Amino acid sequence: MRLLLRVVLACLVLFVGGCGGGAGESSGDAPSWARGMATVSASELPAEARRTLDLIDAGGPFPYEKDGSVFGNFEGELPKQPRGHYHEYTVPTPGEDDRGARRIVTGRDGETYYTDDHYESFKAVLR
């Protein structure tokens, strides 16, 4: 009985200890601008989002006229910053005839955020 209890406790410790830091969870290793937010590794983003990140890093060219425009953060989902701090980029959505709902928003200080629901929620992108 004691052996069974030890095995159960060991499994519980492994289960609880292995649950943190994945996609969608806040990570203790996250930069200060991402603390308290859901996070996602850039490698876990959809392929289209990774291509958009590559375009951002290269400075373009961007496929949509609005790419690079100022993101106003009117929804207030990102940390409050002065106007002009954030810029948005389209992440193409397969099957959509328009820009779709997915975006990457970058901040002047190197912040990167991803939304797949047109600004209703964001994940901090860890790169």
MMTF fields as JSON, N, C-alpha, C and O atoms, coordinates in Angstrom:
{
  "mmtfVersion": "1.0.0",
  "mmtfProducer": "UNKNOWN",
  "numBonds": 507,
  "numAtoms": 508,
  "numGroups": 127,
  "numChains": 1,
  "numModels": 1,
  "chainsPerModel": [1],
  "groupsPerChain": [127],
  "chainIdList": ["A"],
  "bondAtomList": [4, 2, 8, 6, 12, 10, 16, 14, 20, 18, 24, 22, 28, 26, 32, 30, 36, 34, 40, 38, 44, 42, 48, 46, 52, 50, 56, 54, 60, 58, 64, 62, 68, 66, 72, 70, 76, 74, 80, 78, 84, 82, 88, 86, 92, 90, 96, 94, 100, 98, 104, 102, 108, 106, 112, 110, 116, 114, 120, 118, 124, 122, 128, 126, 132, 130, 136, 134, 140, 138, 144, 142, 148, 146, 152, 150, 156, 154, 160, 158, 164, 162, 168, 166, 172, 170, 176, 174, 180, 178, 184, 182, 188, 186, 192, 190, 196, 194, 200, 198, 204, 202, 208, 206, 212, 210, 216, 214, 220, 218, 224, 222, 228, 226, 232, 230, 236, 234, 240, 238, 244, 242, 248, 246, 252, 250, 256, 254, 260, 258, 264, 262, 268, 266, 272, 270, 276, 274, 280, 278, 284, 282, 288, 286, 292, 290, 296, 294, 300, 298, 304, 302, 308, 306, 312, 310, 316, 314, 320, 318, 324, 322, 328, 326, 332, 330, 336, 334, 340, 338, 344, 342, 348, 346, 352, 350, 356, 354, 360, 358, 364, 362, 368, 366, 372, 370, 376, 374, 380, 378, 384, 382, 388, 386, 392, 390, 396, 394, 400, 398, 404, 402, 408, 406, 412, 410, 416, 414, 420, 418, 424, 422, 428, 426, 432, 430, 436, 434, 440, 438, 444, 442, 448, 446, 452, 450, 456, 454, 460, 458, 464, 462, 468, 466, 472, 470, 476, 474, 480, 478, 484, 482, 488, 486, 492, 490, 496, 494, 500, 498, 504, 502],
  "bondOrderList": [1, 1, 1, 1, 1, 1, 1, 1, 1, 1, 1, 1, 1, 1, 1, 1, 1, 1, 1, 1, 1, 1, 1, 1, 1, 1, 1, 1, 1, 1, 1, 1, 1, 1, 1, 1, 1, 1, 1, 1, 1, 1, 1, 1, 1, 1, 1, 1, 1, 1, 1, 1, 1, 1, 1, 1, 1, 1, 1, 1, 1, 1, 1, 1, 1, 1, 1, 1, 1, 1, 1, 1, 1, 1, 1, 1, 1, 1, 1, 1, 1, 1, 1, 1, 1, 1, 1, 1, 1, 1, 1, 1, 1, 1, 1, 1, 1, 1, 1, 1, 1, 1, 1, 1, 1, 1, 1, 1, 1, 1, 1, 1, 1, 1, 1, 1, 1, 1, 1, 1, 1, 1, 1, 1, 1, 1],
  "groupList": [{"groupName": "MET", "atomNameList": ["N", "CA", "C", "O"], "elementList": ["N", "C", "C", "O"], "formalChargeList": [0, 0, 0, 0], "bondAtomList": [1, 0, 2, 1, 3, 2], "bondOrderList": [1, 1, 2], "singleLetterCode": "M", "chemCompType": "L-PEPTIDE LINKING"}, {"groupName": "ARG", "atomNameList": ["N", "CA", "C", "O"], "elementList": ["N", "C", "C", "O"], "formalChargeList": [0, 0, 0, 0], "bondAtomList": [1, 0, 2, 1, 3, 2], "bondOrderList": [1, 1, 2], "singleLetterCode": "R", "chemCompType": "L-PEPTIDE LINKING"}, {"groupName": "LEU", "atomNameList": ["N", "CA", "C", "O"], "elementList": ["N", "C", "C", "O"], "formalChargeList": [0, 0, 0, 0], "bondAtomList": [1, 0, 2, 1, 3, 2], "bondOrderList": [1, 1, 2], "singleLetterCode": "L", "chemCompType": "L-PEPTIDE LINKING"}, {"groupName": "VAL", "atomNameList": ["N", "CA", "C", "O"], "elementList": ["N", "C", "C", "O"], "formalChargeList": [0, 0, 0, 0], "bondAtomList": [1, 0, 2, 1, 3, 2], "bondOrderList": [1, 1, 2], "singleLetterCode": "V", "chemCompType": "L-PEPTIDE LINKING"}, {"groupName": "ALA", "atomNameList": ["N", "CA", "C", "O"], "elementList": ["N", "C", "C", "O"], "formalChargeList": [0, 0, 0, 0], "bondAtomList": [1, 0, 2, 1, 3, 2], "bondOrderList": [1, 1, 2], "singleLetterCode": "A", "chemCompType": "L-PEPTIDE LINKING"}, {"groupName": "CYS", "atomNameList": ["N", "CA", "C", "O"], "elementList": ["N", "C", "C", "O"], "formalChargeList": [0, 0, 0, 0], "bondAtomList": [1, 0, 2, 1, 3, 2], "bondOrderList": [1, 1, 2], "singleLetterCode": "C", "chemCompType": "L-PEPTIDE LINKING"}, {"groupName": "PHE", "atomNameList": ["N", "CA", "C", "O"], "elementList": ["N", "C", "C", "O"], "formalChargeList": [0, 0, 0, 0], "bondAtomList": [1, 0, 2, 1, 3, 2], "bondOrderList": [1, 1, 2], "singleLetterCode": "F", "chemCompType": "L-PEPTIDE LINKING"}, {"groupName": "GLY", "atomNameList": ["N", "CA", "C", "O"], "elementList": ["N", "C", "C", "O"], "formalChargeList": [0, 0, 0, 0], "bondAtomList": [1, 0, 2, 1, 3, 2], "bondOrderList": [1, 1, 2], "singleLetterCode": "G", "chemCompType": "PEPTIDE LINKING"}, {"groupName": "GLU", "atomNameList": ["N", "CA", "C", "O"], "elementList": ["N", "C", "C", "O"], "formalChargeList": [0, 0, 0, 0], "bondAtomList": [1, 0, 2, 1, 3, 2], "bondOrderList": [1, 1, 2], "singleLetterCode": "E", "chemCompType": "L-PEPTIDE LINKING"}, {"groupName": "SER", "atomNameList": ["N", "CA", "C", "O"], "elementList": ["N", "C", "C", "O"], "formalChargeList": [0, 0, 0, 0], "bondAtomList": [1, 0, 2, 1, 3, 2], "bondOrderList": [1, 1, 2], "singleLetterCode": "S", "chemCompType": "L-PEPTIDE LINKING"}, {"groupName": "ASP", "atomNameList": ["N", "CA", "C", "O"], "elementList": ["N", "C", "C", "O"], "formalChargeList": [0, 0, 0, 0], "bondAtomList": [1, 0, 2, 1, 3, 2], "bondOrderList": [1, 1, 2], "singleLetterCode": "D", "chemCompType": "L-PEPTIDE LINKING"}, {"groupName": "PRO", "atomNameList": ["N", "CA", "C", "O"], "elementList": ["N", "C", "C", "O"], "formalChargeList": [0, 0, 0, 0], "bondAtomList": [1, 0, 2, 1, 3, 2], "bondOrderList": [1, 1, 2], "singleLetterCode": "P", "chemCompType": "L-PEPTIDE LINKING"}, {"groupName": "TRP", "atomNameList": ["N", "CA", "C", "O"], "elementList": ["N", "C", "C", "O"], "formalChargeList": [0, 0, 0, 0], "bondAtomList": [1, 0, 2, 1, 3, 2], "bondOrderList": [1, 1, 2], "singleLetterCode": "W", "chemCompType": "L-PEPTIDE LINKING"}, {"groupName": "THR", "atomNameList": ["N", "CA", "C", "O"], "elementList": ["N", "C", "C", "O"], "formalChargeList": [0, 0, 0, 0], "bondAtomList": [1, 0, 2, 1, 3, 2], "bondOrderList": [1, 1, 2], "singleLetterCode": "T", "chemCompType": "L-PEPTIDE LINKING"}, {"groupName": "ILE", "atomNameList": ["N", "CA", "C", "O"], "elementList": ["N", "C", "C", "O"], "formalChargeList": [0, 0, 0, 0], "bondAtomList": [1, 0, 2, 1, 3, 2], "bondOrderList": [1, 1, 2], "singleLetterCode": "I", "chemCompType": "L-PEPTIDE LINKING"}, {"groupName": "TYR", "atomNameList": ["N", "CA", "C", "O"], "elementList": ["N", "C", "C", "O"], "formalChargeList": [0, 0, 0, 0], "bondAtomList": [1, 0, 2, 1, 3, 2], "bondOrderList": [1, 1, 2], "singleLetterCode": "Y", "chemCompType": "L-PEPTIDE LINKING"}, {"groupName": "LYS", "atomNameList": ["N", "CA", "C", "O"], "elementList": ["N", "C", "C", "O"], "formalChargeList": [0, 0, 0, 0], "bondAtomList": [1, 0, 2, 1, 3, 2], "bondOrderList": [1, 1, 2], "singleLetterCode": "K", "chemCompType": "L-PEPTIDE LINKING"}, {"groupName": "ASN", "atomNameList": ["N", "CA", "C", "O"], "elementList": ["N", "C", "C", "O"], "formalChargeList": [0, 0, 0, 0], "bondAtomList": [1, 0, 2, 1, 3, 2], "bondOrderList": [1, 1, 2], "singleLetterCode": "N", "chemCompType": "L-PEPTIDE LINKING"}, {"groupName": "GLN", "atomNameList": ["N", "CA", "C", "O"], "elementList": ["N", "C", "C", "O"], "formalChargeList": [0, 0, 0, 0], "bondAtomList": [1, 0, 2, 1, 3, 2], "bondOrderList": [1, 1, 2], "singleLetterCode": "Q", "chemCompType": "L-PEPTIDE LINKING"}, {"groupName": "HIS", "atomNameList": ["N", "CA", "C", "O"], "elementList": ["N", "C", "C", "O"], "formalChargeList": [0, 0, 0, 0], "bondAtomList": [1, 0, 2, 1, 3, 2], "bondOrderList": [1, 1, 2], "singleLetterCode": "H", "chemCompType": "L-PEPTIDE LINKING"}],
  "groupTypeList": [0, 1, 2, 2, 2, 1, 3, 3, 2, 4, 5, 2, 3, 2, 6, 3, 7, 7, 5, 7, 7, 7, 4, 7, 8, 9, 9, 7, 10, 4, 11, 9, 12, 4, 1, 7, 0, 4, 13, 3, 9, 4, 9, 8, 2, 11, 4, 8, 4, 1, 1, 13, 2, 10, 2, 14, 10, 4, 7, 7, 11, 6, 11, 15, 8, 16, 10, 7, 9, 3, 6, 7, 17, 6, 8, 7, 8, 2, 11, 16, 18, 11, 1, 7, 19, 15, 19, 8, 15, 13, 3, 11, 13, 11, 7, 8, 10, 10, 1, 7, 4, 1, 1, 14, 3, 13, 7, 1, 10, 7, 8, 13, 15, 15, 13, 10, 10, 19, 15, 8, 9, 6, 16, 4, 3, 2, 1],
  "groupIdList": [1, 2, 3, 4, 5, 6, 7, 8, 9, 10, 11, 12, 13, 14, 15, 16, 17, 18, 19, 20, 21, 22, 23, 24, 25, 26, 27, 28, 29, 30, 31, 32, 33, 34, 35, 36, 37, 38, 39, 40, 41, 42, 43, 44, 45, 46, 47, 48, 49, 50, 51, 52, 53, 54, 55, 56, 57, 58, 59, 60, 61, 62, 63, 64, 65, 66, 67, 68, 69, 70, 71, 72, 73, 74, 75, 76, 77, 78, 79, 80, 81, 82, 83, 84, 85, 86, 87, 88, 89, 90, 91, 92, 93, 94, 95, 96, 97, 98, 99, 100, 101, 102, 103, 104, 105, 106, 107, 108, 109, 110, 111, 112, 113, 114, 115, 116, 117, 118, 119, 120, 121, 122, 123, 124, 125, 126, 127],
  "secStructList": [7, 2, 2, 2, 2, 2, 2, 2, 2, 2, 2, 2, 2, 2, 2, 2, 2, 6, 1, 6, 6, 1, 6, 6, 1, 7, 7, 6, 6, 1, 7, 4, 4, 4, 6, 6, 1, 7, 3, 3, 3, 4, 4, 4, 1, 7, 2, 2, 2, 2, 2, 2, 2, 2, 2, 2, 2, 2, 6, 7, 7, 7, 1, 1, 6, 6, 6, 6, 3, 3, 7, 7, 7, 6, 6, 7, 7, 1, 7, 7, 7, 7, 6, 6, 1, 3, 3, 3, 3, 3, 7, 7, 7, 6, 6, 7, 1, 1, 7, 7, 1, 7, 3, 3, 3, 3, 3, 6, 6, 1, 7, 3, 3, 3, 3, 1, 1, 6, 6, 1, 7, 7, 3, 3, 3, 3, 7],
  "xCoordList": [0.822, 0.0, 0.871, 0.567, 1.93, 2.812, 3.499, 3.682, 3.878, 4.498, 3.527, 3.91, 2.281, 1.256, 1.076, 0.968, 1.044, 0.904, 2.095, 1.904, 3.304, 4.487, 4.428, 4.767, 3.995, 3.883, 2.861, 3.11, 1.719, 0.672, 1.183, 0.956, 1.86, 2.392, 3.459, 3.489, 4.328, 5.358, 4.723, 5.167, 3.693, 3.0, 2.338, 2.361, 1.756, 1.102, 2.125, 1.863, 3.278, 4.33, 4.796, 4.967, 5.003, 5.421, 4.351, 4.668, 3.101, 2.012, 1.898, 1.861, 1.842, 1.696, 2.938, 2.806, 4.122, 5.359, 5.564, 6.265, 4.982, 5.174, 4.127, 4.116, 3.249, 2.126, 2.401, 1.669, 3.407, 3.579, 4.381, 5.126, 4.211, 5.067, 4.74, 5.483, 3.673, 3.326, 2.597, 2.381, 2.208, 1.461, 0.189, -0.512, -0.103, -1.324, -1.185, -2.126, -0.063, 0.145, 1.197, 2.023, 1.156, 2.166, 3.421, 3.343, 4.547, 5.815, 6.629, 6.707, 7.244, 8.105, 9.357, 9.997, 9.708, 10.883, 10.552, 11.426, 9.333, 8.891, 9.51, 9.776, 9.738, 10.228, 9.18, 8.008, 9.599, 8.698, 7.434, 6.366, 7.528, 6.344, 5.32, 4.166, 5.718, 4.811, 4.294, 3.433, 4.792, 4.396, 2.904, 2.35, 2.273, 0.847, -0.026, -1.251, 0.587, -0.17, 0.003, 0.96, -0.931, -0.741, 0.418, 0.589, 1.21, 2.363, 2.319, 1.657, 3.031, 3.2, 4.595, 5.046, 5.255, 6.555, 6.337, 5.37, 7.224, 7.093, 7.039, 6.341, 7.757, 7.769, 6.432, 6.176, 5.583, 4.268, 3.162, 2.027, 3.485, 2.496, 2.168, 2.96, 0.999, 0.692, 1.763, 2.403, 1.948, 2.977, 2.824, 3.827, 1.595, 1.364, 1.867, 2.393, 1.705, 2.189, 3.719, 4.326, 4.333, 5.8, 6.327, 7.359, 5.624, 6.04, 5.876, 6.713, 4.802, 4.606, 5.726, 6.229, 6.127, 7.26, 8.529, 9.295, 8.756, 9.932, 9.884, 10.901, 8.692, 8.543, 8.798, 9.433, 8.295, 8.513, 10.012, 10.539, 10.691, 12.133, 12.905, 13.919, 12.417, 13.094, 12.682, 13.262, 11.694, 11.215, 10.311, 10.152, 9.714, 8.795, 9.456, 10.556, 8.812, 7.541, 6.355, 6.396, 5.308, 4.121, 2.996, 2.854, 2.204, 1.166, -0.087, -0.879, -0.281, -1.496, -1.134, -0.163, -1.921, -1.654, -1.597, -0.804, -2.431, -2.481, -1.362, -1.202, -0.589, 0.5, 1.499, 1.939, 1.847, 2.761, 2.076, 2.73, 0.745, 0.028, -0.043, 0.114, -0.283, -0.358, -1.568, -2.677, -1.315, -2.38, -2.757, -1.916, -4.028, -4.482, -4.738, -4.871, -4.815, -5.087, -6.365, -6.441, -7.362, -8.623, -9.342, -10.106, -9.104, -9.724, -9.087, -9.681, -7.872, -7.171, -6.616, -6.354, -6.437, -5.94, -4.422, -3.906, -3.72, -2.269, -1.931, -2.76, -0.717, -0.331, -0.477, -0.167, -0.949, -1.168, 0.181, 1.146, 0.2, 1.379, 0.913, -0.251, 1.804, 1.414, 1.061, 1.571, 0.188, -0.195, 1.064, 1.951, 1.132, 2.286, 3.266, 4.193, 3.062, 3.954, 3.782, 4.756, 2.528, 2.222, 1.937, 1.377, 2.336, 2.031, 1.485, 1.876, 0.584, -0.069, 0.256, 0.527, 0.216, 0.515, -0.48, -0.828, -0.918, -1.885, -1.215, -0.126, -1.884, -1.505, -2.584, -3.715, -2.257, -3.278, -3.961, -3.334, -5.242, -6.028, -6.478, -7.226, -6.04, -6.467, -7.991, -8.697, -8.475, -9.914, -10.637, -11.823, -9.957, -10.583, -10.362, -9.285, -11.393, -11.27, -10.738, -10.311, -10.768, -10.281, -9.078, -8.466, -8.74, -7.566, -7.777, -6.807, -8.988, -9.243, -9.06, -8.961, -9.013, -8.987, -7.61, -7.422, -6.656, -5.36, -4.394, -4.281, -3.694, -2.736, -1.534, -1.608, -0.451, 0.692, 0.809, 0.747, 0.979, 1.167, 2.544, 2.881, 3.32, 4.648, 4.684, 3.943, 5.57, 5.763, 7.139, 8.057, 7.258, 8.501, 9.686, 10.834, 9.408, 10.472, 10.739, 11.335, 10.295, 10.555, 9.461, 9.619, 8.364, 7.266, 6.632, 6.59, 6.143, 5.437, 4.24, 4.363, 3.075, 1.833, 1.117, 1.266, 0.34, -0.438, -1.898, -2.199, -2.795, -4.229, -4.811, -4.466, -5.693, -6.383, -7.882, -8.66, -8.279, -9.697, -9.949, -10.808, -9.201, -9.34, -9.341, -10.279, -8.266, -7.961, -8.766, -8.651, -9.583, -10.319, -9.399, -9.643, -8.351, -7.358, -6.015, -5.937, -4.964, -3.606, -2.778, -3.043, -1.773, -0.724, 0.588, 0.827, 1.428, 2.77, 3.589, 3.623, 4.245, 5.055, 6.475, 7.134, 6.926, 8.282, 9.185, 8.976, 10.194, 11.091, 12.49, 13.372],
  "yCoordList": [-1.195, 0.0, 1.266, 2.224, 1.274, 2.438, 2.653, 3.791, 1.559, 1.665, 2.275, 3.128, 1.841, 2.387, 3.875, 4.658, 4.266, 5.681, 6.482, 7.579, 5.965, 6.656, 6.811, 7.862, 5.757, 5.805, 6.85, 7.641, 6.858, 7.837, 9.253, 10.143, 9.474, 10.804, 11.217, 12.372, 10.294, 10.607, 10.984, 11.929, 10.257, 10.579, 11.947, 12.716, 12.239, 13.537, 14.671, 15.694, 14.498, 15.518, 15.719, 16.857, 14.642, 14.76, 15.432, 16.265, 15.088, 15.671, 17.164, 17.956, 17.551, 18.966, 19.744, 20.849, 19.219, 19.905, 20.055, 20.973, 19.189, 19.232, 20.013, 19.999, 20.69, 21.35, 22.789, 23.323, 23.447, 24.881, 25.178, 24.335, 26.429, 26.954, 26.566, 26.93, 25.851, 25.466, 26.567, 27.645, 26.299, 27.274, 27.634, 26.763, 28.912, 29.372, 29.644, 30.147, 29.336, 29.589, 30.667, 30.9, 31.316, 32.312, 31.6, 30.615, 32.083, 31.442, 32.311, 33.527, 31.67, 32.402, 32.927, 33.855, 32.344, 32.775, 33.842, 34.247, 34.292, 35.272, 36.635, 36.963, 37.43, 38.797, 39.606, 39.23, 40.689, 41.472, 41.919, 41.962, 42.253, 42.713, 41.602, 41.886, 40.342, 39.209, 38.622, 37.742, 39.083, 38.508, 38.7, 39.774, 37.628, 37.669, 37.391, 37.338, 37.213, 36.94, 35.48, 34.818, 34.999, 33.713, 33.876, 34.943, 32.84, 32.91, 31.774, 30.757, 31.968, 30.933, 31.101, 32.219, 30.001, 30.027, 30.323, 29.848, 31.099, 31.412, 30.137, 30.089, 29.112, 27.86, 27.126, 26.241, 27.488, 26.853, 27.607, 27.134, 28.768, 29.54, 28.83, 28.021, 29.129, 28.582, 29.011, 30.049, 28.213, 28.492, 29.89, 30.562, 30.345, 31.675, 32.767, 33.786, 32.556, 33.534, 33.557, 34.621, 32.392, 32.351, 33.062, 33.73, 32.924, 33.643, 35.153, 35.932, 35.563, 36.996, 37.514, 38.615, 36.747, 37.157, 37.316, 38.257, 36.405, 36.515, 37.801, 38.474, 38.142, 39.379, 40.607, 41.568, 40.565, 41.684, 41.844, 42.955, 40.735, 40.784, 41.325, 42.006, 41.016, 41.46, 42.868, 43.428, 43.442, 44.773, 44.774, 45.81, 43.632, 43.535, 42.88, 42.34, 42.918, 43.586, 42.816, 41.596, 43.562, 42.997, 42.873, 43.732, 41.821, 41.577, 42.438, 42.531, 43.07, 43.853, 45.313, 45.616, 46.197, 47.633, 48.101, 48.981, 47.519, 47.961, 47.391, 47.804, 46.451, 45.884, 46.971, 47.756, 46.998, 48.007, 49.241, 50.14, 49.297, 50.475, 50.468, 49.43, 51.648, 51.798, 51.026, 51.134, 50.247, 49.528, 50.344, 50.622, 50.729, 51.628, 51.002, 51.731, 49.676, 48.992, 49.503, 49.612, 49.814, 50.352, 49.352, 49.747, 48.067, 47.03, 46.96, 46.429, 47.499, 47.527, 46.174, 45.975, 45.256, 43.926, 43.89, 43.007, 44.823, 44.899, 45.968, 46.829, 45.919, 46.953, 48.356, 48.58, 49.274, 50.65, 51.284, 51.254, 51.854, 52.535, 53.743, 53.806, 54.705, 55.867, 55.428, 54.426, 56.193, 55.905, 55.864, 56.706, 54.902, 54.736, 53.682, 53.302, 53.211, 52.198, 50.85, 50.14, 50.508, 49.204, 49.315, 50.307, 48.267, 48.166, 46.775, 45.803, 46.686, 45.405, 44.882, 45.638, 43.557, 42.858, 41.711, 41.027, 41.516, 40.47, 39.109, 38.945, 38.139, 36.733, 36.111, 35.935, 35.775, 35.225, 33.991, 33.171, 33.892, 32.752, 31.966, 32.49, 30.717, 29.914, 29.873, 29.676, 30.065, 30.02, 31.34, 31.433, 32.367, 33.684, 34.534, 34.513, 35.279, 36.177, 37.554, 38.327, 37.852, 39.147, 38.915, 37.848, 39.886, 39.765, 38.758, 38.357, 38.347, 37.396, 38.019, 39.24, 37.176, 37.651, 37.587, 38.11, 36.966, 36.736, 37.89, 38.389, 38.305, 39.401, 39.146, 38.41, 39.765, 39.913, 41.398, 42.221, 41.735, 43.126, 43.21, 42.417, 44.171, 44.373, 45.697, 46.632, 45.744, 46.971, 47.547, 46.843, 48.793, 49.535, 48.954, 49.093, 48.303, 47.774, 46.284, 45.618, 45.762, 44.371, 43.4, 42.194, 43.885, 43.006, 42.423, 43.078, 41.197, 40.566, 39.829, 39.052, 40.086, 39.464, 38.832, 39.273, 37.792, 37.106, 37.041, 36.735, 37.329, 37.155, 36.382, 36.628, 35.451, 34.727, 35.005, 34.359, 35.982, 36.314, 37.82, 38.381, 38.453, 39.881, 40.766, 41.526, 40.655, 41.525, 41.247, 42.004, 40.179, 39.881, 39.316, 39.498, 38.638, 38.118, 38.044, 37.972, 38.063, 38.008, 37.007, 36.737, 36.469, 35.7, 36.412, 36.881, 36.491, 37.032, 35.98, 34.815, 36.398, 35.464, 35.473, 36.512, 34.316, 34.178, 33.743, 32.694, 34.565, 34.307, 34.041, 33.805],
  "zCoordList": [0.0, 0.0, 0.0, -0.71, 0.777, 0.822, -0.527, -0.958, -1.191, -2.501, -3.505, -4.306, -3.461, -4.356, -4.101, -5.045, -2.852, -2.507, -3.041, -3.566, -2.92, -3.438, -4.958, -5.5, -5.629, -7.088, -7.498, -8.408, -6.838, -7.154, -6.899, -7.719, -5.79, -5.48, -6.49, -6.916, -6.875, -7.866, -9.196, -9.848, -9.603, -10.858, -10.777, -11.738, -9.636, -9.45, -9.533, -10.166, -8.903, -8.96, -10.394, -10.833, -11.123, -12.518, -13.36, -14.209, -13.142, -13.92, -13.66, -14.601, -12.407, -12.06, -12.473, -12.997, -12.261, -12.603, -14.09, -14.516, -14.896, -16.338, -17.078, -18.309, -16.384, -17.049, -17.442, -18.276, -16.897, -17.159, -18.402, -18.903, -18.906, -19.939, -21.361, -22.272, -21.588, -22.951, -23.675, -23.121, -24.935, -25.725, -24.989, -24.475, -24.942, -24.312, -22.834, -22.22, -22.242, -20.836, -20.66, -21.542, -19.519, -19.217, -18.746, -18.011, -19.158, -18.838, -17.901, -18.075, -16.89, -15.984, -16.679, -16.185, -17.812, -18.558, -19.595, -20.363, -19.627, -20.622, -20.324, -19.168, -21.377, -21.145, -20.376, -20.329, -19.79, -18.93, -19.657, -19.047, -20.942, -21.667, -21.872, -22.194, -21.691, -21.9, -20.594, -20.616, -19.477, -18.19, -17.965, -18.2, -17.502, -17.215, -18.429, -18.313, -19.584, -20.812, -21.208, -20.806, -21.994, -22.656, -23.619, -24.21, -23.783, -24.676, -25.687, -25.479, -26.774, -27.783, -28.377, -28.627, -28.594, -29.256, -30.732, -31.327, -31.318, -32.748, -33.573, -34.586, -33.163, -33.912, -33.855, -34.671, -32.901, -32.763, -33.505, -33.571, -34.06, -34.81, -36.119, -36.603, -36.696, -38.023, -39.031, -38.863, -40.062, -41.082, -41.662, -41.904, -41.892, -42.462, -41.513, -41.96, -40.208, -39.226, -39.203, -39.08, -39.32, -39.363, -40.608, -40.55, -41.73, -42.948, -42.757, -43.214, -42.084, -41.811, -40.916, -41.142, -39.909, -39.06, -39.89, -39.679, -40.827, -41.7, -42.521, -42.688, -43.036, -43.807, -42.929, -43.362, -41.692, -40.765, -40.515, -40.561, -40.253, -39.988, -41.191, -41.034, -42.39, -43.618, -44.037, -44.968, -43.365, -43.731, -44.951, -45.597, -45.278, -46.41, -47.595, -47.475, -48.719, -49.034, -48.453, -48.298, -48.14, -47.526, -48.547, -49.417, -48.45, -49.455, -49.308, -50.246, -48.15, -47.924, -47.672, -46.98, -48.239, -48.123, -46.673, -46.337, -45.811, -44.414, -43.546, -42.398, -44.079, -43.286, -42.907, -43.747, -41.619, -41.105, -40.574, -40.045, -40.712, -40.228, -38.7, -38.057, -38.142, -36.694, -36.168, -36.69, -35.12, -34.425, -33.207, -32.353, -33.123, -32.074, -30.722, -29.74, -30.623, -29.358, -28.699, -27.475, -29.514, -28.993, -28.094, -27.214, -28.308, -27.488, -26.103, -25.165, -25.981, -24.704, -24.264, -23.078, -25.185, -24.839, -24.649, -23.964, -25.238, -25.083, -24.047, -23.753, -23.491, -22.529, -23.136, -24.306, -22.322, -22.777, -23.153, -22.39, -24.353, -24.873, -25.676, -26.071, -25.923, -26.738, -28.158, -28.66, -28.786, -30.17, -31.044, -30.905, -31.923, -32.79, -32.29, -33.005, -31.06, -30.494, -31.201, -31.451, -31.519, -32.107, -33.602, -34.07, -34.351, -35.78, -36.061, -35.415, -37.023, -37.3, -38.691, -39.623, -38.793, -40.04, -40.21, -39.247, -41.417, -41.733, -41.762, -42.312, -41.162, -41.304, -42.182, -41.73, -43.431, -44.333, -43.734, -43.064, -43.996, -43.537, -44.752, -45.578, -44.883, -46.033, -46.141, -45.152, -47.364, -47.611, -47.437, -47.754, -46.942, -46.761, -48.01, -48.605, -48.398, -49.552, -49.165, -50.022, -47.855, -47.389, -46.474, -46.52, -45.656, -44.784, -43.656, -43.013, -43.404, -42.332, -40.967, -40.842, -39.935, -38.552, -37.907, -36.808, -38.56, -37.914, -38.173, -39.293, -37.1, -37.208, -36.309, -35.325, -36.669, -35.777, -35.493, -36.407, -34.228, -33.817, -33.165, -32.286, -33.607, -33.033, -32.287, -32.592, -31.3, -30.537, -30.805, -31.226, -30.562, -30.801, -30.025, -30.448, -28.887, -28.041, -28.272, -27.425, -29.428, -29.769, -29.388, -29.581, -28.856, -28.493, -29.754, -30.795, -29.655, -30.762, -30.192, -29.245, -30.783, -30.329, -31.517, -32.657, -31.231, -32.266, -31.832, -30.679, -32.761, -32.533, -33.705, -34.861, -33.393, -34.458, -34.423, -35.125, -33.592, -33.451, -33.591, -32.91, -34.467, -34.787, -33.552, -33.314, -32.765, -31.635, -30.367, -29.403, -30.334, -29.106, -28.036, -26.843, -28.455, -27.517, -28.213, -29.439, -27.417, -27.949, -27.153, -25.981, -27.822, -27.164, -27.442, -28.555, -26.434, -26.62, -27.36, -26.963, -28.43, -29.232, -28.685, -28.642, -28.273, -27.751, -28.891, -29.5, -29.175, -30.312, -29.859, -30.685]
}
